[in-house]
Amino acid sequence: MKKTKIVIPLEARKHLDFDEQTPLSMTIRHNVIDVRPSRLIDVLPEIKLHWFLIPAALCALLFFAYCYDRGQLLIPLNGQWSIATYASVLSITSGVLTFGWDFIRQKIHNHGAAKDFRWRALIPLVIAIGMILAIWFVMSFWLLDRMFNGAAFDIYTSTVFVFLINAAVNYLMINLAMTISPVIVTNLMTIMVIGGVVGSMMTNDHRDWWKYNFSFLGTQKSAANMEFNVTLIFSALLMMALIDYLFVDLQRKYQQVGVLFLKLLLYALSLTLGGIGLFPNNPQFHVLHDRIAMWLVYFMLIMIVFIGRLLPECSRSFRHLSYIIGAILAADYLIFKITNYLSLTAFELSSFALAFSWILLLLQNIEALTELGEQIFPVEIEVQTTEKQKNND
């Protein structure tokens, strides 16, 4: 089949990681023209075997040597000094290190998905991934313990299990680093917030915490205060990393005062979110905690009221939805203050859910604008005709 040339702008070429010699193919589906590398290997991230197998082998050897030295030749699936303990600690450590290594490698070589993120995004990303991996391991081994209660394995079989688990985690973490994007960071932030808050509710030793307030989960009276506060702090850092990434392209396309003001408001919102975790509602920080929480509400209400002026090309549906959410938040506040219908905890939980949902929607809208501004370029299509078709015309 005869090849057809497609001319692209020089600015578009900067966004491609393959060279001019890479074979391409074009598909047309539902009025969408898709041009991509013909070979699957050019589309998928190239992950070399030794990148994830060598760390897995080292962790497996460390596990074997430690258990053998302790004389532990039969290792239980769950519990203290179990496969769950060893695999979790070794895999989380190895996983975050491999993610960090690949992120740094891409930044140094200015190649790959991570190159467009700022360096300061690395620490919150690593912490978020470590926390999510910890939650995943706890849930997975809890389920396995229910399925295989009392199971135990010899040291050789256990070593193989640790190796396979570690290799799988390392592979996933390298793949994550090579495909990192604003969507993934948003998902990480969502999982981290929901997982951290729900986990704090479940592991809190005071079952009547909800009779006090939502902030009780972060106080010294709660056994899960560290998890709750760390979740808020690093969620704020993740949000700042996402804002850093998105507004580089947004400000390049829309050089307006409103865009800069929206960026500053989102930074302020992130700082107040982290401040709530940094200064929990303990007696010594009670006044400061309340002030920070109120400033978070003020910043968000300012964005909701003026979203049509702050966000370029703000869709009518999103603007209306923002006003509806703002009205519900205001109604919640009035109902809580004037009547006894809502408790403090119910008011805080409902407000938190609405506010967090709106922030996610706002970030998604900003991401859509950055993609439109940076990844879409004007082109012309010239249809090739054969000599026979020309004569017929």
PAVEXTI-281761 format. One record per residue: residue in three letters; x, y, z of N, C-alpha, C in turn. Coordinates in steps of 0.1 Angstrom, whole numbers, padded with zeros to 4 digits, always signed. Example, Ala and Ser with C-alpha at 12.3 -4.5 7.8 and 13.67 -1.06 7.14 Angstrom:
BEGIN
ALA+0132-0057+0078+0123-0045+0078+0132-0033+0078 SER+0128-0022+0071+0137-0011+0071+0129+0000+0079 
***
This chain:
BEGIN
MET+0009-0012+0000+0000+0000+0000+0009+0012+0000 LYS+0005+0022-0009+0013+0034-0010+0012+0043+0003 LYS+0023+0048+0007+0023+0056+0020+0018+0071+0016 THR+0012+0077+0026+0007+0090+0025+0014+0099+0035 LYS+0019+0110+0031+0026+0119+0040+0016+0128+0047 ILE+0019+0130+0060+0011+0139+0068+0020+0150+0074 VAL+0017+0162+0071+0026+0173+0076+0020+0179+0089 ILE+0029+0179+0099+0024+0184+0112+0032+0197+0116 PRO+0027+0205+0124+0034+0217+0129+0046+0213+0137 LEU+0056+0222+0137+0068+0220+0144+0065+0219+0159 GLU+0056+0227+0164+0052+0227+0178+0047+0214+0182 ALA+0039+0207+0173+0033+0194+0176+0044+0184+0177 ARG+0055+0185+0169+0066+0175+0169+0072+0174+0183 LYS+0073+0185+0191+0079+0185+0204+0072+0176+0214 HIS+0060+0173+0211+0052+0165+0220+0053+0150+0217 LEU+0061+0146+0207+0062+0132+0203+0075+0126+0208 ASP+0074+0114+0213+0086+0107+0218+0093+0098+0207 PHE+0086+0096+0196+0092+0088+0185+0098+0097+0174 ASP+0107+0091+0166+0113+0099+0156+0106+0098+0142 GLU+0111+0105+0132+0105+0105+0119+0105+0091+0112 GLN+0114+0083+0116+0116+0069+0110+0106+0059+0115 THR+0099+0062+0126+0090+0053+0132+0078+0050+0123 PRO+0075+0038+0119+0063+0035+0110+0050+0039+0117 LEU+0042+0046+0110+0029+0050+0115+0017+0044+0108 SER+0006+0044+0114-0006+0039+0108-0018+0048+0112 MET-0028+0049+0103-0039+0058+0105-0052+0050+0105 THR-0061+0053+0115-0074+0046+0115-0084+0057+0116 ILE-0096+0054+0110-0107+0064+0111-0119+0057+0118 ARG-0123+0063+0129-0134+0057+0137-0143+0068+0142 HIS-0156+0068+0137-0166+0077+0142-0161+0092+0140 ASN-0157+0095+0128-0153+0108+0124-0140+0113+0131 VAL-0133+0103+0137-0120+0107+0144-0109+0100+0136 ILE-0099+0108+0132-0087+0103+0126-0076+0101+0136 ASP-0071+0089+0137-0062+0085+0148-0049+0081+0141 VAL-0038+0088+0143-0025+0084+0138-0016+0080+0149 ARG-0010+0068+0149-0002+0063+0159+0009+0054+0154 PRO+0019+0051+0162+0029+0041+0157+0023+0027+0153 SER+0028+0021+0143+0022+0009+0138+0025-0003+0148 ARG+0037-0003+0153+0041-0014+0162+0037-0011+0176 LEU+0032-0021+0182+0027-0020+0196+0038-0016+0205 ILE+0050-0020+0203+0061-0017+0212+0064-0002+0212 ASP+0060+0005+0201+0063+0020+0201+0052+0027+0208 VAL+0041+0021+0211+0030+0027+0218+0031+0025+0233 LEU+0034+0012+0237+0034+0009+0251+0048+0013+0257 PRO+0048+0017+0270+0061+0020+0276+0071+0008+0276 GLU+0083+0011+0273+0093+0000+0272+0099-0002+0286 ILE+0095-0013+0293+0100-0017+0306+0109-0029+0305 LYS+0122-0027+0308+0132-0038+0307+0131-0047+0319 LEU+0133-0060+0317+0131-0070+0327+0139-0067+0340 HIS+0152-0063+0338+0160-0061+0349+0156-0050+0358 TRP+0148-0040+0353+0143-0029+0361+0135-0033+0373 PHE+0127-0044+0371+0118-0048+0382+0122-0062+0387 LEU+0129-0070+0380+0133-0083+0385+0144-0083+0394 ILE+0154-0074+0392+0166-0074+0401+0162-0069+0415 PRO+0154-0058+0416+0150-0054+0430+0141-0065+0436 ALA+0133-0072+0429+0125-0083+0434+0134-0094+0439 ALA+0144-0098+0432+0153-0108+0436+0161-0104+0448 LEU+0165-0092+0449+0172-0087+0461+0163-0088+0473 CYS+0151-0084+0472+0141-0084+0483+0139-0099+0487 ALA+0137-0108+0477+0135-0122+0481+0147-0128+0488 LEU+0159-0124+0484+0171-0129+0491+0172-0124+0505 LEU+0169-0111+0506+0169-0105+0520+0158-0112+0529 PHE+0147-0115+0523+0136-0122+0531+0141-0136+0535 PHE+0147-0143+0526+0152-0157+0528+0163-0157+0539 ALA+0172-0148+0537+0184-0147+0547+0179-0144+0561 TYR+0169-0134+0562+0164-0130+0575+0157-0141+0582 CYS+0148-0148+0575+0140-0159+0580+0149-0171+0584 TYR+0159-0174+0576+0168-0185+0578+0176-0182+0591 ASP+0181-0169+0592+0189-0166+0604+0181-0167+0617 ARG+0167-0163+0616+0159-0164+0628+0154-0179+0630 GLY+0157-0188+0621+0153-0201+0623+0138-0203+0620 GLN+0132-0194+0612+0118-0194+0609+0117-0201+0595 LEU+0115-0214+0596+0114-0222+0583+0100-0224+0579 LEU+0090-0221+0587+0076-0222+0583+0070-0208+0586 ILE+0065-0202+0575+0060-0188+0577+0045-0188+0574 PRO+0038-0182+0584+0023-0181+0582+0020-0171+0572 LEU+0008-0173+0566+0003-0163+0556+0000-0150+0562 ASN-0006-0149+0574-0009-0136+0580-0005-0136+0594 GLY-0005-0124+0600-0001-0123+0614+0013-0117+0615 GLN+0018-0117+0628+0031-0112+0630+0042-0120+0624 TRP+0052-0114+0618+0063-0122+0611+0058-0132+0601 SER+0049-0127+0593+0042-0135+0583+0046-0131+0569 ILE+0041-0138+0559+0043-0135+0545+0037-0121+0542 ALA+0025-0118+0548+0019-0105+0547+0028-0094+0552 THR+0034-0096+0563+0043-0086+0569+0055-0083+0560 TYR+0062-0094+0557+0074-0093+0549+0071-0087+0535 ALA+0061-0093+0528+0058-0089+0515+0054-0074+0514 SER+0046-0070+0524+0041-0056+0524+0052-0047+0526 VAL+0061-0049+0536+0072-0040+0539+0082-0039+0527 LEU+0086-0051+0522+0096-0051+0512+0090-0046+0499 SER+0078-0049+0495+0072-0044+0483+0069-0030+0483 ILE+0064-0024+0494+0061-0010+0494+0074-0002+0493 THR+0084-0006+0501+0097+0000+0500+0103+0000+0486 SER+0103-0012+0480+0109-0014+0467+0100-0007+0456 GLY+0087-0007+0458+0078-0001+0448+0080+0014+0447 VAL+0080+0021+0459+0082+0035+0459+0096+0039+0454 LEU+0106+0031+0457+0119+0034+0452+0120+0033+0437 THR+0114+0022+0431+0114+0020+0417+0107+0031+0410 PHE+0095+0035+0416+0088+0047+0410+0096+0059+0410 GLY+0102+0062+0422+0110+0074+0423+0122+0074+0413 TRP+0128+0062+0412+0140+0061+0403+0136+0064+0389 ASP+0125+0058+0384+0121+0060+0370+0116+0074+0368 PHE+0109+0080+0378+0105+0094+0377+0117+0103+0375 ILE+0128+0101+0383+0140+0109+0383+0147+0107+0369 ARG+0147+0094+0365+0154+0091+0352+0147+0099+0340 GLN+0134+0099+0340+0127+0106+0330+0130+0121+0330 LYS+0130+0127+0343+0133+0141+0344+0147+0145+0339 ILE+0157+0136+0343+0171+0139+0339+0172+0139+0324 HIS+0166+0129+0318+0168+0127+0303+0157+0135+0295 ASN+0148+0142+0302+0138+0150+0296+0130+0142+0286 HIS+0126+0130+0290+0119+0121+0281+0109+0113+0288 GLY+0097+0112+0283+0087+0104+0290+0076+0113+0296 ALA+0066+0106+0302+0055+0113+0307+0058+0122+0319 ALA+0068+0118+0327+0071+0125+0340+0079+0138+0337 LYS+0084+0140+0325+0092+0152+0322+0085+0165+0324 ASP+0072+0165+0323+0064+0178+0324+0060+0181+0338 PHE+0063+0172+0347+0060+0175+0361+0071+0182+0368 ARG+0068+0191+0378+0079+0197+0385+0086+0187+0395 TRP+0098+0191+0399+0106+0182+0408+0099+0181+0421 ARG+0092+0191+0426+0086+0191+0439+0074+0182+0439 ALA+0069+0177+0428+0058+0167+0427+0062+0153+0432 LEU+0075+0151+0431+0080+0137+0434+0077+0132+0448 ILE+0079+0141+0458+0077+0136+0472+0063+0133+0475 PRO+0053+0142+0472+0039+0139+0475+0034+0127+0467 LEU+0040+0125+0454+0036+0113+0446+0041+0100+0453 VAL+0053+0101+0457+0059+0089+0464+0051+0085+0477 ILE+0048+0095+0485+0041+0093+0497+0027+0088+0494 ALA+0020+0094+0484+0006+0089+0481+0007+0075+0476 ILE+0016+0071+0468+0017+0058+0462+0020+0048+0474 GLY+0029+0052+0483+0032+0043+0494+0020+0041+0503 MET+0012+0051+0506+0000+0050+0514-0011+0041+0507 ILE-0012+0043+0494-0022+0035+0486-0018+0020+0486 LEU-0005+0018+0484+0000+0004+0484-0002-0003+0498 ALA+0000+0005+0508-0002+0000+0522-0017-0004+0524 ILE-0026+0005+0520-0040+0002+0521-0044-0011+0513 TRP-0038-0012+0501-0041-0023+0492-0036-0036+0498 PHE-0024-0036+0504-0018-0048+0510-0026-0052+0522 VAL-0030-0043+0530-0038-0046+0542-0051-0053+0538 MET-0058-0047+0528-0071-0053+0524-0069-0066+0517 SER-0059-0068+0509-0057-0080+0501-0053-0092+0511 PHE-0044-0090+0520-0041-0100+0529-0052-0103+0540 TRP-0060-0093+0543-0071-0095+0551-0081-0105+0544 LEU-0083-0103+0531-0092-0112+0524-0086-0126+0522 LEU-0073-0127+0520-0066-0140+0519-0067-0147+0532 ASP-0066-0140+0543-0066-0146+0556-0080-0152+0558 ARG-0091-0146+0553-0104-0151+0555-0106-0163+0546 MET-0099-0163+0534-0101-0175+0525-0092-0187+0529 PHE-0080-0184+0534-0071-0195+0538-0066-0193+0552 ASN-0076-0193+0561-0073-0190+0576-0063-0201+0581 GLY-0052-0197+0587-0043-0206+0594-0033-0212+0584 ALA-0032-0207+0571-0023-0213+0562-0009-0209+0565 ALA+0001-0218+0562+0015-0215+0564+0023-0222+0554 PHE+0035-0217+0550+0042-0222+0539+0057-0223+0543 ASP+0064-0233+0537+0079-0234+0540+0086-0222+0535 ILE+0099-0221+0539+0106-0209+0536+0109-0207+0521 TYR+0110-0218+0513+0113-0218+0499+0100-0213+0491 THR+0089-0218+0494+0077-0214+0488+0074-0200+0491 SER+0076-0196+0504+0073-0182+0508+0082-0172+0501 THR+0095-0176+0499+0104-0168+0491+0099-0165+0477 VAL+0094-0176+0471+0089-0174+0457+0077-0165+0457 PHE+0068-0166+0467+0057-0157+0469+0061-0142+0470 VAL+0071-0140+0479+0076-0127+0481+0082-0121+0468 PHE+0090-0129+0461+0096-0125+0448+0085-0121+0438 LEU+0075-0129+0436+0064-0127+0426+0056-0114+0430 ILE+0053-0113+0443+0045-0101+0447+0054-0088+0445 ASN+0067-0089+0448+0075-0078+0447+0077-0074+0432 ALA+0079-0084+0424+0081-0081+0410+0069-0075+0403 ALA+0057-0080+0407+0045-0074+0402+0043-0059+0406 VAL+0046-0056+0419+0045-0043+0424+0055-0034+0417 ASN+0067-0038+0415+0078-0030+0409+0074-0027+0394 TYR+0068-0037+0387+0064-0035+0373+0053-0025+0372 LEU+0043-0026+0381+0032-0016+0381+0037-0002+0384 MET+0047-0001+0394+0052+0012+0397+0060+0019+0386 ILE+0068+0011+0379+0075+0016+0368+0066+0020+0356 ASN+0056+0012+0354+0046+0015+0344+0038+0028+0348 LEU+0035+0029+0360+0028+0041+0365+0037+0054+0363 ALA+0050+0053+0366+0059+0064+0364+0060+0068+0349 MET+0059+0058+0340+0061+0061+0326+0048+0065+0319 THR+0037+0064+0326+0024+0069+0320+0017+0079+0329 ILE+0025+0085+0339+0019+0095+0348+0013+0106+0340 SER+0001+0111+0345-0006+0121+0338-0015+0128+0349 PRO-0021+0140+0345-0030+0147+0355-0041+0138+0359 VAL-0047+0130+0350-0058+0121+0354-0053+0111+0364 ILE-0041+0105+0363-0036+0096+0373-0034+0103+0386 VAL-0028+0115+0386-0026+0122+0398-0039+0125+0405 THR-0049+0129+0398-0063+0132+0403-0068+0119+0410 ASN-0067+0108+0403-0072+0095+0408-0064+0092+0421 LEU-0051+0094+0421-0043+0091+0433-0048+0100+0445 MET-0050+0112+0442-0055+0121+0452-0069+0117+0458 THR-0077+0113+0448-0091+0108+0452-0090+0095+0461 ILE-0082+0086+0457-0080+0073+0464-0074+0076+0478 MET-0064+0085+0478-0058+0088+0490-0067+0095+0500 VAL-0075+0104+0496-0084+0111+0505-0095+0102+0510 ILE-0101+0095+0501-0112+0086+0505-0107+0074+0514 GLY-0096+0068+0509-0090+0057+0517-0085+0062+0530 GLY-0079+0074+0531-0074+0079+0544-0085+0082+0554 VAL-0095+0089+0549-0107+0093+0557-0115+0080+0562 VAL-0118+0072+0552-0125+0059+0556-0117+0051+0565 GLY-0104+0049+0562-0095+0041+0571-0095+0047+0585 SER-0094+0060+0586-0094+0066+0599-0107+0064+0607 MET-0118+0064+0600-0131+0061+0606-0131+0046+0611 MET-0126+0037+0603-0126+0023+0607-0117+0019+0618 THR-0105+0025+0618-0095+0021+0628-0095+0030+0640 ASN-0104+0040+0640-0105+0048+0652-0111+0040+0664 ASP-0105+0041+0676-0109+0033+0687-0121+0039+0694 HIS-0125+0051+0691-0137+0057+0697-0148+0055+0687 ARG-0157+0046+0690-0168+0043+0681-0179+0054+0681 ASP-0178+0063+0691-0188+0074+0691-0182+0087+0687 TRP-0171+0086+0678-0165+0098+0674-0174+0108+0666 TRP-0184+0102+0659-0193+0110+0651-0202+0119+0660 LYS-0203+0116+0673-0211+0125+0681-0204+0138+0684 TYR-0191+0139+0681-0183+0151+0684-0183+0159+0671 ASN-0173+0157+0662-0173+0164+0649-0163+0156+0640 PHE-0163+0160+0628-0155+0153+0618-0140+0155+0621 SER-0136+0167+0626-0122+0170+0630-0117+0161+0641 PHE-0126+0154+0648-0122+0146+0660-0112+0135+0655 LEU-0114+0131+0642-0105+0120+0637-0091+0124+0637 GLY-0088+0137+0636-0074+0142+0636-0069+0146+0650 THR-0076+0145+0660-0072+0149+0673-0064+0138+0681 GLN-0058+0142+0692-0051+0132+0700-0059+0121+0706 LYS-0072+0124+0707-0081+0114+0713-0084+0102+0703 SER-0081+0104+0691-0083+0094+0681-0070+0086+0678 ALA-0072+0073+0678-0060+0064+0676-0055+0065+0661 ALA-0064+0070+0652-0060+0071+0638-0057+0085+0634 ASN-0053+0094+0644-0051+0108+0641-0040+0110+0631 MET-0029+0102+0632-0018+0103+0623-0022+0101+0609 GLU-0029+0090+0606-0034+0087+0593-0042+0098+0587 PHE-0052+0103+0595-0061+0113+0590-0053+0126+0587 ASN-0044+0131+0596-0037+0143+0593-0027+0142+0582 VAL-0020+0130+0581-0011+0128+0570-0018+0128+0556 THR-0030+0122+0556-0038+0122+0544-0041+0136+0539 LEU-0045+0145+0548-0049+0158+0544-0036+0166+0540 ILE-0025+0164+0547-0013+0171+0543-0008+0168+0529 PHE-0007+0154+0527-0001+0150+0514-0011+0151+0503 SER-0024+0151+0506-0034+0154+0495-0033+0168+0491 ALA-0030+0177+0500-0028+0191+0497-0015+0192+0488 LEU-0005+0185+0491+0008+0185+0483+0005+0180+0469 LEU-0003+0169+0468-0006+0164+0455-0014+0174+0447 MET-0024+0181+0453-0032+0191+0446-0023+0202+0441 MET-0013+0206+0449-0004+0216+0444+0005+0212+0433 ALA+0009+0199+0433+0016+0193+0422+0008+0193+0409 LEU-0005+0190+0410-0014+0190+0399-0016+0204+0394 ILE-0018+0214+0403-0020+0228+0399-0007+0232+0391 ASP+0005+0229+0396+0017+0232+0389+0017+0228+0375 TYR+0013+0215+0373+0013+0209+0360+0003+0216+0351 LEU-0009+0217+0355-0020+0222+0347-0019+0236+0343 PHE-0014+0245+0352-0014+0259+0349-0003+0264+0341 VAL+0007+0256+0339+0018+0260+0330+0012+0262+0316 ASP+0005+0252+0311-0002+0253+0298-0013+0262+0297 LEU-0021+0262+0308-0033+0271+0309-0029+0286+0308 GLN-0019+0290+0315-0015+0304+0315-0008+0307+0302 ARG-0002+0297+0295+0004+0300+0282-0006+0303+0272 LYS-0018+0296+0273-0028+0299+0263-0037+0311+0267 TYR-0041+0312+0280-0050+0322+0284-0042+0332+0294 GLN-0036+0342+0288-0028+0352+0296-0038+0362+0301 GLN-0045+0358+0311-0055+0366+0317-0053+0367+0332 VAL-0058+0378+0338-0056+0380+0353-0064+0370+0360 GLY-0076+0366+0355-0085+0357+0361-0079+0343+0363 VAL-0071+0339+0353-0064+0326+0354-0054+0326+0365 LEU-0046+0337+0366-0036+0338+0377-0043+0338+0390 PHE-0054+0345+0391-0062+0346+0404-0067+0333+0408 LEU-0072+0325+0398-0077+0312+0400-0066+0302+0405 LYS-0054+0304+0399-0042+0296+0404-0039+0299+0418 LEU-0039+0312+0422-0036+0316+0435-0046+0311+0445 LEU-0059+0312+0441-0070+0307+0450-0068+0292+0452 LEU-0065+0284+0442-0063+0270+0443-0051+0266+0452 TYR-0040+0274+0451-0029+0273+0459-0033+0275+0474 ALA-0040+0286+0476-0045+0289+0490-0054+0278+0495 LEU-0063+0273+0487-0071+0262+0491-0063+0250+0495 SER-0053+0247+0487-0044+0235+0490-0037+0238+0504 LEU-0032+0250+0506-0025+0253+0518-0034+0252+0530 THR-0047+0256+0529-0056+0255+0540-0060+0240+0543 LEU-0061+0232+0532-0064+0218+0534-0052+0212+0542 GLY-0040+0215+0538-0028+0209+0545-0027+0215+0559 GLY-0031+0227+0561-0031+0234+0574-0040+0227+0584 ILE-0052+0222+0579-0061+0215+0588-0055+0203+0593 GLY-0047+0196+0585-0040+0184+0590-0028+0187+0598 LEU-0021+0198+0595-0009+0202+0602-0012+0208+0616 PHE-0024+0214+0617-0028+0220+0630-0042+0213+0634 PRO-0041+0201+0639-0054+0194+0642-0062+0201+0653 ASN-0074+0197+0655-0083+0203+0665-0080+0199+0679 ASN-0068+0200+0683-0064+0198+0697-0065+0211+0704 PRO-0066+0211+0718-0068+0223+0725-0058+0234+0722 GLN-0045+0231+0720-0036+0242+0717-0037+0248+0703 PHE-0044+0240+0694-0045+0245+0680-0060+0248+0677 HIS-0069+0247+0686-0083+0248+0683-0087+0260+0675 VAL-0083+0272+0680-0087+0285+0674-0081+0285+0660 LEU-0068+0282+0659-0061+0282+0646-0068+0273+0636 HIS-0071+0260+0641-0077+0250+0632-0090+0255+0627 ASP-0099+0262+0635-0112+0267+0631-0110+0278+0621 ARG-0100+0287+0623-0097+0298+0614-0093+0293+0600 ILE-0084+0283+0600-0080+0277+0587-0091+0271+0580 ALA-0100+0263+0587-0111+0257+0581-0121+0267+0575 MET-0123+0278+0582-0132+0288+0576-0126+0295+0564 TRP-0113+0297+0564-0106+0303+0552-0107+0293+0540 LEU-0107+0280+0542-0109+0271+0532-0123+0272+0525 VAL-0133+0274+0534-0146+0276+0529-0147+0289+0521 TYR-0141+0300+0526-0141+0313+0520-0135+0312+0506 PHE-0123+0306+0505-0116+0305+0492-0125+0297+0482 MET-0131+0287+0486-0139+0279+0477-0152+0286+0473 LEU-0158+0293+0482-0170+0301+0478-0167+0312+0468 ILE-0155+0319+0470-0151+0329+0460-0149+0323+0447 MET-0143+0311+0446-0141+0304+0433-0155+0300+0427 ILE-0164+0296+0435-0177+0292+0430-0185+0304+0424 VAL-0185+0315+0432-0192+0327+0428-0187+0333+0415 PHE-0174+0333+0414-0167+0340+0403-0162+0330+0392 ILE-0166+0318+0392-0160+0308+0383-0162+0311+0369 GLY-0173+0318+0365-0175+0322+0351-0164+0332+0347 ARG-0159+0340+0356-0149+0350+0352-0134+0345+0354 LEU-0133+0335+0363-0119+0330+0366-0115+0319+0356 LEU-0124+0310+0352-0121+0299+0343-0124+0302+0329 PRO-0114+0303+0320-0116+0306+0306-0125+0295+0300 GLU-0134+0300+0291-0143+0291+0283-0150+0281+0293 CYS-0154+0287+0304-0162+0278+0314-0175+0274+0308 SER-0178+0262+0308-0191+0257+0302-0203+0261+0310 ARG-0214+0263+0303-0226+0268+0310-0230+0257+0321 SER-0229+0244+0317-0234+0234+0326-0225+0234+0339 PHE-0212+0235+0337-0203+0235+0349-0206+0247+0358 ARG-0208+0259+0351-0211+0271+0359-0224+0270+0367 HIS-0234+0264+0361-0247+0262+0368-0245+0252+0379 LEU-0238+0241+0376-0235+0231+0387-0228+0237+0398 SER-0218+0245+0396-0211+0252+0406-0220+0260+0415 TYR-0229+0268+0409-0239+0276+0416-0248+0267+0425 ILE-0252+0256+0420-0261+0247+0427-0253+0241+0439 ILE-0241+0237+0437-0233+0232+0449-0231+0243+0459 GLY-0228+0255+0454-0226+0266+0464-0239+0269+0471 ALA-0250+0268+0465-0263+0270+0471-0266+0260+0482 ILE-0262+0247+0478-0265+0236+0488-0256+0238+0500 LEU-0243+0242+0498-0234+0244+0509-0239+0255+0518 ALA-0244+0266+0512-0250+0277+0520-0262+0273+0528 ALA-0271+0265+0521-0283+0260+0528-0279+0250+0539 ASP-0269+0242+0537-0264+0233+0548-0260+0241+0560 TYR-0252+0252+0557-0247+0261+0568-0259+0267+0576 LEU-0269+0272+0569-0280+0279+0575-0288+0269+0583 ILE-0290+0257+0577-0298+0247+0585-0291+0243+0597 PHE-0278+0242+0596-0270+0238+0608-0270+0248+0619 LYS-0269+0261+0615-0268+0272+0624-0282+0275+0630 ILE-0292+0275+0622-0305+0280+0627-0313+0269+0634 THR-0312+0256+0629-0320+0245+0634-0311+0235+0640 ASN-0317+0224+0646-0310+0213+0651-0311+0201+0642 TYR-0315+0203+0630-0318+0192+0621-0304+0185+0617 LEU-0294+0193+0615-0281+0187+0612-0271+0188+0624 SER-0265+0177+0627-0254+0177+0637-0242+0183+0631 LEU-0232+0187+0639-0219+0192+0635-0212+0182+0625 THR-0212+0170+0629-0206+0159+0621-0213+0158+0607 ALA-0226+0157+0607-0233+0156+0595-0231+0168+0586 PHE-0231+0180+0592-0228+0192+0584-0214+0192+0578 GLU-0204+0188+0586-0190+0188+0581-0188+0177+0570 LEU-0194+0165+0572-0192+0154+0563-0199+0158+0549 SER-0211+0163+0550-0218+0167+0537-0211+0178+0530 SER-0206+0188+0538-0199+0199+0532-0185+0194+0525 PHE-0179+0185+0533-0166+0179+0528-0168+0172+0514 ALA-0179+0164+0514-0182+0156+0502-0185+0165+0490 LEU-0193+0175+0492-0197+0184+0482-0185+0192+0477 ALA-0177+0197+0486-0165+0205+0483-0155+0197+0475 PHE-0152+0185+0480-0142+0177+0473-0147+0173+0459 SER-0160+0170+0458-0165+0167+0444-0164+0178+0435 TRP-0166+0190+0440-0165+0202+0431-0151+0205+0427 ILE-0142+0203+0436-0128+0205+0433-0123+0196+0422 LEU-0127+0183+0423-0124+0173+0413-0129+0177+0399 LEU-0142+0182+0399-0148+0186+0387-0140+0198+0381 LEU-0136+0208+0390-0129+0219+0385-0116+0215+0379 LEU-0108+0206+0386-0096+0202+0380-0097+0194+0367 GLN-0108+0187+0365-0111+0180+0353-0113+0190+0342 ASN-0121+0201+0345-0123+0211+0335-0111+0218+0331 ILE-0102+0221+0341-0089+0228+0337-0081+0219+0329 GLU-0081+0206+0332-0073+0196+0324-0078+0196+0310 ALA-0091+0196+0308-0097+0196+0294-0092+0208+0287 LEU-0092+0220+0293-0087+0232+0287-0073+0232+0283 THR-0064+0226+0292-0050+0225+0288-0048+0216+0277 GLU-0055+0205+0276-0054+0196+0265-0058+0202+0252 LEU-0069+0210+0252-0073+0217+0240-0063+0228+0236 GLY-0057+0234+0246-0047+0245+0243-0034+0240+0238 GLU-0030+0228+0242-0016+0224+0240-0015+0212+0230 GLN-0025+0204+0229-0024+0191+0222-0032+0191+0209 ILE-0040+0202+0206-0047+0202+0194-0042+0213+0185 PHE-0039+0210+0172-0032+0219+0163-0040+0219+0150 PRO-0041+0231+0144-0048+0232+0131-0041+0225+0120 VAL-0048+0216+0112-0042+0209+0101-0051+0209+0089 GLU-0046+0206+0078-0053+0204+0066-0052+0190+0060 ILE-0063+0185+0055-0062+0171+0049-0063+0173+0034 GLU-0053+0167+0028-0052+0167+0013-0054+0153+0009 VAL-0065+0150+0001-0068+0137-0003-0061+0133-0016 GLN-0053+0122-0015-0046+0118-0027-0055+0111-0037 THR-0052+0114-0050-0060+0108-0060-0051+0102-0070 THR-0055+0091-0076-0048+0084-0086-0049+0090-0100 GLU-0041+0087-0109-0042+0092-0123-0055+0088-0129 LYS-0060+0076-0126-0073+0072-0132-0084+0080-0127 GLN-0084+0084-0114-0094+0092-0108-0094+0106-0114 LYS-0082+0111-0117-0080+0124-0123-0086+0125-0137 ASN-0084+0114-0145-0089+0114-0158-0104+0113-0158 ASN-0110+0105-0149-0124+0104-0148-0131+0118-0145 ASP-0124+0125-0136-0129+0138-0133-0128+0148-0145 
***
